[in-house]
Structure formats: structure tokens, C-alpha cells
Amino acid sequence: MNKTDLEVKIESLKKMVLDSQQSTSNYTGELTKVEKQLEDYSKPELTPMVFEAIYEAVDAGVESFDFSDTDNYDKEFSLDYDGRVTLESLDLTDTHGLVEKIVDKVHNLFKEADCPEDDNS
């Protein structure tokens, strides 16, 4: 092989690698799309109105939670170098109460279906 033949072969291989990478990218995108379809296959379908109602129910649940109740938090204080008291950390501890408020609001949007005890669905 001479220099020209090698250069042509290099260009040909580069083109083949580029085409292969493009095909791989296309297949990866298609695979991701089909995996998402499989994941969503058994999910119940909801209308945009139901999604809006769920959003409003969650919002109402959060709104009805008393964030100003100091018993809902763990607090750590410290004394600063210039003698000022500072709040080191503030953690919400009553997450159960917040979750209950949200679940109650969302639960009121739906009617619970009757399922026989031996049915696994």
C-alpha cells in the first residue's frame, strides 16, 4: 500500500466509525423511549384536570400545615463570638403530620375501589 491508499483507507474508516456512532446514538434514543413506554404501561392514565386537582390538593395540604408551630422543629442554637445567639440548624421533625395533611387532601379526590382480599391486583 502506498501513502494515498492508506489516507483513503483512514478516511473510509473514520466515516464508518462516525456512521456507527450515529447509529448507536439513534438506537440509544429509541431504547430510552421504549423503556419509558414500558415503565408507563401499567400506570393509570389521568386527565390534565385530575393532575390539576391533585396539585391543588397537595397545595391545600401544605397550606393547612402549621409551619409556625415551633414544636414541629428541632433547633440548635449557639453563642456567637460577639455574644449573639445564633440559630445553627433548624430541622422539620413532624414530616408525618405534613404527609398526613397532603394524603388526606389527595385521598378526598378519589373513591377507593373494592378489591377482593385474595386478588393481588
N, CA, C and O atoms as a GROMACS GRO file, in nm:
protein
  484
    1MET      N    1   0.085  -0.119   0.000
    1MET     CA    2   0.000   0.000   0.000
    1MET      C    3   0.088   0.124   0.000
    1MET      O    4   0.192   0.132   0.066
    2ASN      N    5   0.042   0.218  -0.077
    2ASN     CA    6   0.115   0.344  -0.078
    2ASN      C    7   0.046   0.445   0.014
    2ASN      O    8  -0.058   0.415   0.074
    3LYS      N    9   0.103   0.563   0.022
    3LYS     CA   10   0.053   0.667   0.113
    3LYS      C   11  -0.090   0.707   0.078
    3LYS      O   12  -0.172   0.725   0.168
    4THR      N   13  -0.121   0.721  -0.048
    4THR     CA   14  -0.255   0.762  -0.091
    4THR      C   15  -0.358   0.656  -0.052
    4THR      O   16  -0.467   0.690  -0.006
    5ASP      N   17  -0.324   0.529  -0.072
    5ASP     CA   18  -0.416   0.421  -0.036
    5ASP      C   19  -0.444   0.422   0.115
    5ASP      O   20  -0.557   0.402   0.158
    6LEU      N   21  -0.339   0.445   0.194
    6LEU     CA   22  -0.355   0.449   0.340
    6LEU      C   23  -0.442   0.567   0.382
    6LEU      O   24  -0.526   0.553   0.471
    7GLU      N   25  -0.423   0.682   0.319
    7GLU     CA   26  -0.504   0.800   0.352
    7GLU      C   27  -0.650   0.776   0.317
    7GLU      O   28  -0.740   0.815   0.392
    8VAL      N   29  -0.675   0.711   0.203
    8VAL     CA   30  -0.813   0.680   0.162
    8VAL      C   31  -0.874   0.582   0.260
    8VAL      O   32  -0.990   0.596   0.300
    9LYS      N   33  -0.796   0.482   0.300
    9LYS     CA   34  -0.847   0.383   0.395
    9LYS      C   35  -0.877   0.448   0.530
    9LYS      O   36  -0.978   0.415   0.592
   10ILE      N   37  -0.792   0.540   0.576
   10ILE     CA   38  -0.815   0.612   0.703
   10ILE      C   39  -0.944   0.692   0.695
   10ILE      O   40  -1.025   0.689   0.788
   11GLU      N   41  -0.964   0.763   0.585
   11GLU     CA   42  -1.087   0.841   0.569
   11GLU      C   43  -1.210   0.751   0.566
   11GLU      O   44  -1.314   0.784   0.624
   12SER      N   45  -1.198   0.637   0.501
   12SER     CA   46  -1.308   0.542   0.495
   12SER      C   47  -1.340   0.488   0.634
   12SER      O   48  -1.458   0.479   0.671
   13LEU      N   49  -1.239   0.452   0.711
   13LEU     CA   50  -1.261   0.402   0.846
   13LEU      C   51  -1.319   0.509   0.937
   13LEU      O   52  -1.406   0.480   1.018
   14LYS      N   53  -1.273   0.633   0.924
   14LYS     CA   54  -1.329   0.744   1.004
   14LYS      C   55  -1.478   0.761   0.973
   14LYS      O   56  -1.559   0.782   1.064
   15LYS      N   57  -1.513   0.751   0.846
   15LYS     CA   58  -1.654   0.764   0.807
   15LYS      C   59  -1.736   0.649   0.866
   15LYS      O   60  -1.847   0.670   0.914
   16MET      N   61  -1.681   0.528   0.862
   16MET     CA   62  -1.751   0.412   0.917
   16MET      C   63  -1.770   0.427   1.069
   16MET      O   64  -1.876   0.392   1.121
   17VAL      N   65  -1.669   0.477   1.139
   17VAL     CA   66  -1.679   0.499   1.283
   17VAL      C   67  -1.784   0.604   1.312
   17VAL      O   68  -1.865   0.587   1.404
   18LEU      N   69  -1.786   0.713   1.235
   18LEU     CA   70  -1.884   0.820   1.255
   18LEU      C   71  -2.026   0.768   1.231
   18LEU      O   72  -2.117   0.798   1.308
   19ASP      N   73  -2.044   0.690   1.124
   19ASP     CA   74  -2.176   0.633   1.095
   19ASP      C   75  -2.219   0.538   1.208
   19ASP      O   76  -2.336   0.538   1.248
   20SER      N   77  -2.125   0.460   1.257
   20SER     CA   78  -2.156   0.366   1.366
   20SER      C   79  -2.196   0.441   1.492
   20SER      O   80  -2.290   0.401   1.561
   21GLN      N   81  -2.125   0.549   1.523
   21GLN     CA   82  -2.159   0.629   1.642
   21GLN      C   83  -2.297   0.691   1.628
   21GLN      O   84  -2.373   0.698   1.724
   22GLN      N   85  -2.329   0.736   1.508
   22GLN     CA   86  -2.460   0.797   1.485
   22GLN      C   87  -2.570   0.691   1.500
   22GLN      O   88  -2.675   0.719   1.558
   23SER      N   89  -2.547   0.571   1.449
   23SER     CA   90  -2.644   0.462   1.463
   23SER      C   91  -2.662   0.426   1.610
   23SER      O   92  -2.774   0.406   1.656
   24THR      N   93  -2.551   0.418   1.682
   24THR     CA   94  -2.558   0.387   1.825
   24THR      C   95  -2.637   0.493   1.899
   24THR      O   96  -2.719   0.461   1.985
   25SER      N   97  -2.615   0.618   1.866
   25SER     CA   98  -2.689   0.727   1.929
   25SER      C   99  -2.839   0.715   1.900
   25SER      O  100  -2.921   0.736   1.988
   26ASN      N  101  -2.873   0.682   1.775
   26ASN     CA  102  -3.014   0.666   1.739
   26ASN      C  103  -3.077   0.550   1.815
   26ASN      O  104  -3.189   0.562   1.866
   27TYR      N  105  -3.005   0.437   1.824
   27TYR     CA  106  -3.057   0.321   1.896
   27TYR      C  107  -3.071   0.350   2.045
   27TYR      O  108  -3.167   0.306   2.109
   28THR      N  109  -2.978   0.425   2.100
   28THR     CA  110  -2.985   0.459   2.242
   28THR      C  111  -3.107   0.546   2.270
   28THR      O  112  -3.177   0.527   2.369
   29GLY      N  113  -3.132   0.642   2.182
   29GLY     CA  114  -3.250   0.726   2.198
   29GLY      C  115  -3.379   0.647   2.187
   29GLY      O  116  -3.472   0.668   2.264
   30GLU      N  117  -3.384   0.556   2.092
   30GLU     CA  118  -3.502   0.470   2.074
   30GLU      C  119  -3.521   0.378   2.194
   30GLU      O  120  -3.633   0.356   2.239
   31LEU      N  121  -3.410   0.323   2.245
   31LEU     CA  122  -3.416   0.236   2.362
   31LEU      C  123  -3.470   0.311   2.483
   31LEU      O  124  -3.555   0.258   2.555
   32THR      N  125  -3.424   0.431   2.506
   32THR     CA  126  -3.472   0.513   2.618
   32THR      C  127  -3.622   0.539   2.605
   32THR      O  128  -3.696   0.533   2.703
   33LYS      N  129  -3.666   0.569   2.482
   33LYS     CA  130  -3.808   0.597   2.458
   33LYS      C  131  -3.894   0.473   2.486
   33LYS      O  132  -3.999   0.485   2.549
   34VAL      N  133  -3.850   0.356   2.442
   34VAL     CA  134  -3.927   0.234   2.461
   34VAL      C  135  -3.926   0.193   2.608
   34VAL      O  136  -4.027   0.144   2.658
   35GLU      N  137  -3.813   0.211   2.677
   35GLU     CA  138  -3.808   0.181   2.821
   35GLU      C  139  -3.905   0.269   2.898
   35GLU      O  140  -3.970   0.222   2.992
   36LYS      N  141  -3.917   0.395   2.860
   36LYS     CA  142  -4.012   0.486   2.925
   36LYS      C  143  -4.156   0.440   2.898
   36LYS      O  144  -4.240   0.447   2.987
   37GLN      N  145  -4.183   0.395   2.776
   37GLN     CA  146  -4.316   0.345   2.743
   37GLN      C  147  -4.351   0.222   2.827
   37GLN      O  148  -4.464   0.209   2.874
   38LEU      N  149  -4.253   0.132   2.845
   38LEU     CA  150  -4.276   0.014   2.928
   38LEU      C  151  -4.301   0.053   3.073
   38LEU      O  152  -4.388  -0.004   3.139
   39GLU      N  153  -4.225   0.149   3.122
   39GLU     CA  154  -4.243   0.197   3.260
   39GLU      C  155  -4.381   0.257   3.279
   39GLU      O  156  -4.444   0.238   3.384
   40ASP      N  157  -4.429   0.328   3.180
   40ASP     CA  158  -4.560   0.395   3.190
   40ASP      C  159  -4.676   0.303   3.154
   40ASP      O  160  -4.792   0.342   3.172
   41TYR      N  161  -4.649   0.183   3.105
   41TYR     CA  162  -4.754   0.096   3.053
   41TYR      C  163  -4.861   0.063   3.157
   41TYR      O  164  -4.980   0.068   3.127
   42SER      N  165  -4.819   0.030   3.278
   42SER     CA  166  -4.917  -0.013   3.379
   42SER      C  167  -4.967   0.102   3.466
   42SER      O  168  -5.048   0.080   3.556
   43LYS      N  169  -4.921   0.222   3.442
   43LYS     CA  170  -4.969   0.336   3.520
   43LYS      C  171  -5.110   0.374   3.476
   43LYS      O  172  -5.141   0.370   3.358
   44PRO      N  173  -5.194   0.410   3.572
   44PRO     CA  174  -5.327   0.458   3.532
   44PRO      C  175  -5.315   0.594   3.463
   44PRO      O  176  -5.229   0.675   3.498
   45GLU      N  177  -5.400   0.617   3.368
   45GLU     CA  178  -5.397   0.743   3.296
   45GLU      C  179  -5.484   0.846   3.367
   45GLU      O  180  -5.594   0.816   3.414
   46LEU      N  181  -5.434   0.966   3.375
   46LEU     CA  182  -5.507   1.076   3.438
   46LEU      C  183  -5.520   1.191   3.339
   46LEU      O  184  -5.431   1.216   3.258
   47THR      N  185  -5.631   1.258   3.347
   47THR     CA  186  -5.653   1.372   3.260
   47THR      C  187  -5.582   1.494   3.318
   47THR      O  188  -5.547   1.495   3.436
   48PRO      N  189  -5.560   1.595   3.236
   48PRO     CA  190  -5.500   1.718   3.290
   48PRO      C  191  -5.582   1.779   3.404
   48PRO      O  192  -5.526   1.841   3.495
   49MET      N  193  -5.716   1.761   3.399
   49MET     CA  194  -5.799   1.814   3.508
   49MET      C  195  -5.770   1.742   3.639
   49MET      O  196  -5.769   1.805   3.745
   50VAL      N  197  -5.745   1.610   3.633
   50VAL     CA  198  -5.714   1.534   3.754
   50VAL      C  199  -5.577   1.575   3.807
   50VAL      O  200  -5.559   1.591   3.928
   51PHE      N  201  -5.479   1.592   3.716
   51PHE     CA  202  -5.348   1.639   3.761
   51PHE      C  203  -5.359   1.775   3.830
   51PHE      O  204  -5.294   1.798   3.932
   52GLU      N  205  -5.440   1.862   3.777
   52GLU     CA  206  -5.461   1.994   3.839
   52GLU      C  207  -5.528   1.979   3.975
   52GLU      O  208  -5.492   2.049   4.070
   53ALA      N  209  -5.624   1.888   3.986
   53ALA     CA  210  -5.691   1.865   4.114
   53ALA      C  211  -5.593   1.809   4.216
   53ALA      O  212  -5.599   1.846   4.334
   54ILE      N  213  -5.504   1.720   4.175
   54ILE     CA  214  -5.402   1.666   4.267
   54ILE      C  215  -5.309   1.778   4.311
   54ILE      O  216  -5.276   1.788   4.430
   55TYR      N  217  -5.266   1.861   4.218
   55TYR     CA  218  -5.180   1.974   4.253
   55TYR      C  219  -5.248   2.064   4.357
   55TYR      O  220  -5.187   2.103   4.456
   56GLU      N  221  -5.374   2.095   4.333
   56GLU     CA  222  -5.447   2.181   4.426
   56GLU      C  223  -5.464   2.115   4.562
   56GLU      O  224  -5.458   2.182   4.665
   57ALA      N  225  -5.485   1.983   4.564
   57ALA     CA  226  -5.500   1.911   4.691
   57ALA      C  227  -5.368   1.911   4.770
   57ALA      O  228  -5.368   1.932   4.891
   58VAL      N  229  -5.257   1.888   4.700
   58VAL     CA  230  -5.126   1.893   4.767
   58VAL      C  231  -5.101   2.034   4.820
   58VAL      O  232  -5.056   2.052   4.933
   59ASP      N  233  -5.131   2.133   4.738
   59ASP     CA  234  -5.113   2.272   4.780
   59ASP      C  235  -5.198   2.302   4.903
   59ASP      O  236  -5.150   2.368   4.996
   60ALA      N  237  -5.322   2.256   4.906
   60ALA     CA  238  -5.410   2.279   5.021
   60ALA      C  239  -5.356   2.207   5.144
   60ALA      O  240  -5.365   2.260   5.255
   61GLY      N  241  -5.301   2.085   5.126
   61GLY     CA  242  -5.244   2.013   5.239
   61GLY      C  243  -5.125   2.085   5.298
   61GLY      O  244  -5.111   2.093   5.420
   62VAL      N  245  -5.039   2.136   5.213
   62VAL     CA  246  -4.921   2.210   5.262
   62VAL      C  247  -4.966   2.340   5.328
   62VAL      O  248  -4.914   2.379   5.433
   63GLU      N  249  -5.064   2.406   5.266
   63GLU     CA  250  -5.114   2.532   5.324
   63GLU      C  251  -5.175   2.511   5.462
   63GLU      O  252  -5.165   2.599   5.548
   64SER      N  253  -5.238   2.395   5.485
   64SER     CA  254  -5.304   2.374   5.614
   64SER      C  255  -5.208   2.326   5.722
   64SER      O  256  -5.247   2.315   5.839
   65PHE      N  257  -5.084   2.296   5.687
   65PHE     CA  258  -4.984   2.255   5.786
   65PHE      C  259  -4.934   2.378   5.860
   65PHE      O  260  -4.908   2.481   5.799
   66ASP      N  261  -4.921   2.367   5.992
   66ASP     CA  262  -4.879   2.481   6.074
   66ASP      C  263  -4.726   2.487   6.081
   66ASP      O  264  -4.665   2.428   6.170
   67PHE      N  265  -4.667   2.557   5.986
   67PHE     CA  266  -4.521   2.572   5.984
   67PHE      C  267  -4.471   2.662   6.095
   67PHE      O  268  -4.352   2.661   6.127
   68SER      N  269  -4.559   2.741   6.155
   68SER     CA  270  -4.516   2.831   6.261
   68SER      C  271  -4.512   2.764   6.398
   68SER      O  272  -4.462   2.823   6.494
   69ASP      N  273  -4.563   2.641   6.409
   69ASP     CA  274  -4.559   2.568   6.535
   69ASP      C  275  -4.415   2.524   6.562
   69ASP      O  276  -4.362   2.438   6.492
   70THR      N  277  -4.353   2.583   6.662
   70THR     CA  278  -4.212   2.556   6.690
   70THR      C  279  -4.187   2.414   6.738
   70THR      O  280  -4.072   2.368   6.735
   71ASP      N  281  -4.292   2.343   6.783
   71ASP     CA  282  -4.273   2.204   6.825
   71ASP      C  283  -4.250   2.110   6.706
   71ASP      O  284  -4.212   1.995   6.724
   72ASN      N  285  -4.273   2.160   6.583
   72ASN     CA  286  -4.252   2.078   6.464
   72ASN      C  287  -4.105   2.073   6.422
   72ASN      O  288  -4.071   2.007   6.324
   73TYR      N  289  -4.017   2.142   6.494
   73TYR     CA  290  -3.878   2.155   6.451
   73TYR      C  291  -3.781   2.117   6.562
   73TYR      O  292  -3.810   2.132   6.681
   74ASP      N  293  -3.666   2.066   6.521
   74ASP     CA  294  -3.550   2.053   6.610
   74ASP      C  295  -3.462   2.173   6.582
   74ASP      O  296  -3.430   2.204   6.467
   75LYS      N  297  -3.422   2.241   6.689
   75LYS     CA  298  -3.343   2.362   6.674
   75LYS      C  299  -3.212   2.348   6.750
   75LYS      O  300  -3.209   2.289   6.858
   76GLU      N  301  -3.106   2.402   6.695
   76GLU     CA  302  -2.977   2.408   6.765
   76GLU      C  303  -2.931   2.553   6.765
   76GLU      O  304  -2.921   2.618   6.660
   77PHE      N  305  -2.902   2.602   6.884
   77PHE     CA  306  -2.855   2.739   6.898
   77PHE      C  307  -2.709   2.738   6.940
   77PHE      O  308  -2.659   2.640   6.995
   78SER      N  309  -2.642   2.848   6.914
   78SER     CA  310  -2.504   2.863   6.961
   78SER      C  311  -2.482   3.009   6.996
   78SER      O  312  -2.559   3.097   6.958
   79LEU      N  313  -2.374   3.032   7.068
   79LEU     CA  314  -2.336   3.168   7.108
   79LEU      C  315  -2.225   3.214   7.015
   79LEU      O  316  -2.120   3.150   7.006
   80ASP      N  317  -2.248   3.324   6.946
   80ASP     CA  318  -2.152   3.378   6.851
   80ASP      C  319  -2.036   3.443   6.925
   80ASP      O  320  -2.044   3.467   7.045
   81TYR      N  321  -1.928   3.473   6.853
   81TYR     CA  322  -1.810   3.533   6.915
   81TYR      C  323  -1.838   3.669   6.979
   81TYR      O  324  -1.775   3.705   7.078
   82ASP      N  325  -1.931   3.742   6.922
   82ASP     CA  326  -1.961   3.873   6.979
   82ASP      C  327  -2.079   3.868   7.076
   82ASP      O  328  -2.139   3.971   7.105
   83GLY      N  329  -2.112   3.749   7.126
   83GLY     CA  330  -2.213   3.736   7.230
   83GLY      C  331  -2.355   3.725   7.179
   83GLY      O  332  -2.449   3.727   7.259
   84ARG      N  333  -2.375   3.713   7.048
   84ARG     CA  334  -2.509   3.700   6.994
   84ARG      C  335  -2.547   3.553   6.986
   84ARG      O  336  -2.464   3.468   6.956
   85VAL      N  337  -2.675   3.524   7.013
   85VAL     CA  338  -2.726   3.388   6.999
   85VAL      C  339  -2.763   3.368   6.852
   85VAL      O  340  -2.833   3.450   6.792
   86THR      N  341  -2.714   3.259   6.795
   86THR     CA  342  -2.744   3.229   6.655
   86THR      C  343  -2.810   3.092   6.644
   86THR      O  344  -2.787   3.004   6.727
   87LEU      N  345  -2.890   3.077   6.543
   87LEU     CA  346  -2.956   2.950   6.515
   87LEU      C  347  -2.865   2.872   6.422
   87LEU      O  348  -2.845   2.909   6.306
   88GLU      N  349  -2.808   2.762   6.473
   88GLU     CA  350  -2.715   2.680   6.396
   88GLU      C  351  -2.789   2.595   6.294
   88GLU      O  352  -2.748   2.588   6.178
   89SER      N  353  -2.898   2.530   6.335
   89SER     CA  354  -2.973   2.445   6.242
   89SER      C  355  -3.119   2.442   6.281
   89SER      O  356  -3.155   2.464   6.396
   90LEU      N  357  -3.201   2.415   6.183
   90LEU     CA  358  -3.345   2.406   6.200
   90LEU      C  359  -3.394   2.292   6.112
   90LEU      O  360  -3.386   2.300   5.990
   91ASP      N  361  -3.444   2.185   6.175
   91ASP     CA  362  -3.489   2.068   6.101
   91ASP      C  363  -3.637   2.043   6.127
   91ASP      O  364  -3.681   2.042   6.242
   92LEU      N  365  -3.713   2.022   6.020
   92LEU     CA  366  -3.854   1.987   6.032
   92LEU      C  367  -3.863   1.842   6.080
   92LEU      O  368  -3.817   1.752   6.010
   93THR      N  369  -3.922   1.820   6.197
   93THR     CA  370  -3.930   1.685   6.252
   93THR      C  371  -4.067   1.624   6.234
   93THR      O  372  -4.079   1.501   6.234
   94ASP      N  373  -4.170   1.703   6.220
   94ASP     CA  374  -4.306   1.650   6.208
   94ASP      C  375  -4.342   1.631   6.061
   94ASP      O  376  -4.445   1.681   6.015
   95THR      N  377  -4.260   1.559   5.988
   95THR     CA  378  -4.292   1.534   5.847
   95THR      C  379  -4.414   1.444   5.834
   95THR      O  380  -4.487   1.451   5.735
   96HIS      N  381  -4.435   1.358   5.932
   96HIS     CA  382  -4.552   1.269   5.930
   96HIS      C  383  -4.681   1.351   5.926
   96HIS      O  384  -4.774   1.319   5.851
   97GLY      N  385  -4.687   1.456   6.005
   97GLY     CA  386  -4.806   1.541   6.007
   97GLY      C  387  -4.827   1.609   5.873
   97GLY      O  388  -4.941   1.621   5.826
   98LEU      N  389  -4.720   1.654   5.811
   98LEU     CA  390  -4.730   1.719   5.680
   98LEU      C  391  -4.777   1.619   5.575
   98LEU      O  392  -4.864   1.650   5.493
   99VAL      N  393  -4.720   1.499   5.578
   99VAL     CA  394  -4.760   1.396   5.482
   99VAL      C  395  -4.907   1.360   5.502
   99VAL      O  396  -4.980   1.344   5.404
  100GLU      N  397  -4.951   1.347   5.626
  100GLU     CA  398  -5.092   1.314   5.652
  100GLU      C  399  -5.185   1.420   5.595
  100GLU      O  400  -5.287   1.387   5.536
  101LYS      N  401  -5.151   1.547   5.614
  101LYS     CA  402  -5.235   1.656   5.560
  101LYS      C  403  -5.246   1.645   5.409
  101LYS      O  404  -5.354   1.661   5.353
  102ILE      N  405  -5.133   1.619   5.342
  102ILE     CA  406  -5.133   1.610   5.196
  102ILE      C  407  -5.212   1.488   5.151
  102ILE      O  408  -5.296   1.497   5.061
  103VAL      N  409  -5.187   1.373   5.213
  103VAL     CA  410  -5.257   1.250   5.174
  103VAL      C  411  -5.406   1.263   5.196
  103VAL      O  412  -5.485   1.216   5.113
  104ASP      N  413  -5.448   1.325   5.305
  104ASP     CA  414  -5.591   1.345   5.329
  104ASP      C  415  -5.656   1.425   5.217
  104ASP      O  416  -5.764   1.392   5.170
  105LYS      N  417  -5.588   1.531   5.175
  105LYS     CA  418  -5.644   1.615   5.068
  105LYS      C  419  -5.650   1.539   4.937
  105LYS      O  420  -5.750   1.548   4.865
  106VAL      N  421  -5.545   1.464   4.903
  106VAL     CA  422  -5.544   1.388   4.778
  106VAL      C  423  -5.644   1.273   4.785
  106VAL      O  424  -5.711   1.243   4.687
  107HIS      N  425  -5.654   1.208   4.900
  107HIS     CA  426  -5.747   1.095   4.918
  107HIS      C  427  -5.891   1.139   4.894
  107HIS      O  428  -5.971   1.061   4.842
  108ASN      N  429  -5.924   1.261   4.930
  108ASN     CA  430  -6.060   1.310   4.911
  108ASN      C  431  -6.096   1.327   4.763
  108ASN      O  432  -6.214   1.344   4.730
  109LEU      N  433  -5.997   1.324   4.674
  109LEU     CA  434  -6.024   1.339   4.532
  109LEU      C  435  -6.074   1.210   4.468
  109LEU      O  436  -6.134   1.214   4.360
  110PHE      N  437  -6.050   1.097   4.533
  110PHE     CA  438  -6.076   0.967   4.471
  110PHE      C  439  -6.172   0.886   4.555
  110PHE      O  440  -6.191   0.910   4.674
  111LYS      N  441  -6.232   0.786   4.488
  111LYS     CA  442  -6.315   0.688   4.556
  111LYS      C  443  -6.235   0.560   4.558
  111LYS      O  444  -6.181   0.519   4.455
  112GLU      N  445  -6.224   0.495   4.674
  112GLU     CA  446  -6.146   0.374   4.685
  112GLU      C  447  -6.220   0.258   4.621
  112GLU      O  448  -6.339   0.237   4.648
  113ALA      N  449  -6.150   0.183   4.538
  113ALA     CA  450  -6.211   0.070   4.468
  113ALA      C  451  -6.220  -0.050   4.563
  113ALA      O  452  -6.135  -0.069   4.650
  114ASP      N  453  -6.325  -0.129   4.544
  114ASP     CA  454  -6.339  -0.253   4.621
  114ASP      C  455  -6.253  -0.360   4.557
  114ASP      O  456  -6.265  -0.387   4.437
  115CYS      N  457  -6.166  -0.422   4.636
  115CYS     CA  458  -6.081  -0.530   4.587
  115CYS      C  459  -6.103  -0.650   4.676
  115CYS      O  460  -6.097  -0.639   4.799
  116PRO      N  461  -6.128  -0.767   4.615
  116PRO     CA  462  -6.139  -0.887   4.698
  116PRO      C  463  -6.007  -0.913   4.769
  116PRO      O  464  -5.901  -0.878   4.717
  117GLU      N  465  -6.013  -0.973   4.886
  117GLU     CA  466  -5.895  -0.999   4.967
  117GLU      C  467  -5.794  -1.086   4.898
  117GLU      O  468  -5.674  -1.068   4.915
  118ASP      N  469  -5.841  -1.184   4.818
  118ASP     CA  470  -5.748  -1.276   4.753
  118ASP      C  471  -5.696  -1.227   4.620
  118ASP      O  472  -5.615  -1.294   4.556
  119ASP      N  473  -5.741  -1.110   4.576
  119ASP     CA  474  -5.696  -1.053   4.449
  119ASP      C  475  -5.564  -0.980   4.472
  119ASP      O  476  -5.555  -0.897   4.562
  120ASN      N  477  -5.463  -1.008   4.392
  120ASN     CA  478  -5.332  -0.945   4.407
  120ASN      C  479  -5.317  -0.818   4.323
  120ASN      O  480  -5.210  -0.758   4.324
  121SER      N  481  -5.419  -0.778   4.253
  121SER     CA  482  -5.405  -0.662   4.166
  121SER      C  483  -5.430  -0.532   4.238
  121SER      O  484  -5.422  -0.425   4.177
   0.00000   0.00000   0.00000
